[in-house]
Amino acid sequence: MKLEGGCYCGKVRYVAEGQPMLKAQCHCRECQYVSGGSPNVFMLMPPAGFSYVRGVPKQFLRQRSRQRGDTRILRRLRDASDEAPTRVARGDFEGRHHDDPSVFGNAQMAIFTVDKQPFHLIAEGVPIFERLPPRA
C-alpha cells in the first residue's frame, strides 16, 4: 500500500509505503484537542517506508505524553528508535490534494475510550479498550 498525504495547505507532503500495522481510533483527551473534539483516527505505518516529499514540518514535544509530533501530520514516540512505527492521521490523506481517505477502511480497535464523549461513535464490532489493549 502507498499512502500520500500532508498538511491542509499543501506545503508539507509525505509518502508512507507498506502494510498498515494498525488502524485505530483514539478517544483520549489529547487526541480530542488535536482533532477538534472527535476521536483521532490513525494508522501505524512501517517507518522504513515513510518519507517527506515536500517541505519539512515544525516539530513539537508534548510533555505529558511521550510523543513528539510533526505539526498535525504524524506522531512518533520520543524515546523510540528509527524502527518505531510512524503514526499517520487518516485526515491527513484526504481532501484538497485528492488523497483518498477510503484506504483507511475500518478501525481495528477503539482506544482510550475512558475519555470518550457521548457524541463519539464507534462502529459495531470494533473492539473497545478503556486505555491501551494488553500486549501480546
C-alpha positions in Angstrom: 0.0 0.0 0.0 1.2 3.5 -0.8 -0.3 6.5 1.1 0.3 10.0 0.1 -0.7 12.8 2.4 0.3 16.0 4.1 -0.9 19.2 5.7 -4.0 21.1 4.6 -2.1 23.9 2.9 0.0 21.5 0.9 3.4 22.9 1.9 4.3 19.5 3.5 3.7 16.2 1.7 4.7 12.7 2.6 4.6 9.1 1.3 4.1 6.1 3.5 4.5 2.7 1.9 3.9 -0.7 3.3 1.1 -2.6 5.0 -0.5 -0.8 7.9 0.5 -2.3 11.2 -2.7 -1.0 12.9 -5.8 1.1 12.1 -7.4 2.6 15.2 -9.4 5.5 16.7 -8.2 7.1 19.9 -10.6 8.9 22.2 -8.0 10.3 24.7 -8.4 14.0 25.6 -5.2 15.0 23.8 -6.5 13.4 20.6 -9.8 15.2 21.0 -7.9 18.5 21.3 -5.9 17.7 18.1 -8.9 16.7 16.1 -11.2 19.5 17.2 -13.3 17.3 19.5 -13.6 14.0 17.7 -11.6 10.8 18.2 -8.3 10.8 16.3 -8.4 8.1 13.5 -4.9 6.9 12.6 -2.7 4.2 11.0 0.6 2.8 12.2 2.9 2.5 9.2 6.3 0.9 8.9 9.0 3.6 9.4 11.2 2.4 6.5 8.5 3.3 4.0 7.9 6.8 5.3 9.5 9.9 3.8 8.7 13.6 3.3 8.5 14.5 -0.4 7.9 18.3 0.1 8.7 20.6 2.9 9.7 19.9 6.5 7.1 20.3 9.3 7.7 22.1 12.5 8.1 19.7 15.4 6.8 20.0 19.0 7.2 17.8 22.1 4.2 17.1 24.3 5.4 16.9 27.8 2.5 14.9 29.3 2.8 12.1 26.8 6.0 10.6 25.5 5.2 11.7 21.9 6.8 14.2 19.6 4.7 15.4 16.6 5.3 17.0 13.3 2.5 19.6 13.3 -0.7 17.7 12.9 0.7 15.2 10.3 2.2 12.4 12.4 3.4 11.3 15.8 6.4 9.2 17.0 7.4 8.1 20.4 10.0 10.4 21.8 12.3 7.6 23.0 11.7 5.3 20.1 14.3 4.1 17.7 14.0 4.6 14.0 12.3 1.2 13.8 9.2 2.6 15.7 6.1 2.8 13.6 5.0 6.1 12.1 1.5 7.1 13.2 -0.2 9.0 10.4 -3.7 10.5 10.8 -6.4 9.5 8.4 -7.4 13.0 7.9 -4.0 13.9 6.5 -4.6 11.8 3.4 -7.8 13.3 2.3 -9.3 16.4 0.8 -7.9 19.1 -1.3 -5.0 17.2 -2.7 -7.2 14.4 -3.9 -5.7 11.9 -1.4 -8.1 9.0 -0.7 -9.3 8.6 2.9 -11.2 5.4 1.9 -8.0 3.4 2.0 -8.3 3.5 5.8 -11.3 1.2 5.7 -12.4 0.4 9.3 -10.7 0.8 12.6 -9.4 -2.4 14.2 -9.9 -1.0 17.7 -11.0 2.0 19.7 -8.6 3.0 22.5 -8.7 5.3 25.5 -12.5 5.1 25.5 -12.3 6.1 29.2 -12.3 9.7 27.7 -14.9 9.0 25.0 -17.6 11.7 24.6 -21.3 10.8 24.3 -21.3 12.1 20.6 -18.3 9.8 19.6 -19.4 6.9 17.5 -17.7 3.5 17.4 -18.7 1.1 14.6 -20.4 -2.1 15.7 -18.0 -5.0 16.2 -14.9 -2.8 16.8 -13.0 -3.9 19.9 -13.1 -1.3 22.7 -10.4 -0.6 25.2 -10.7 1.9 28.1 -6.9 2.5 27.7 -4.4 0.5 25.6 -5.1 -3.1 24.8 -3.0 -5.7 26.6 0.3 -6.5 24.8 0.5 -9.9 23.2 
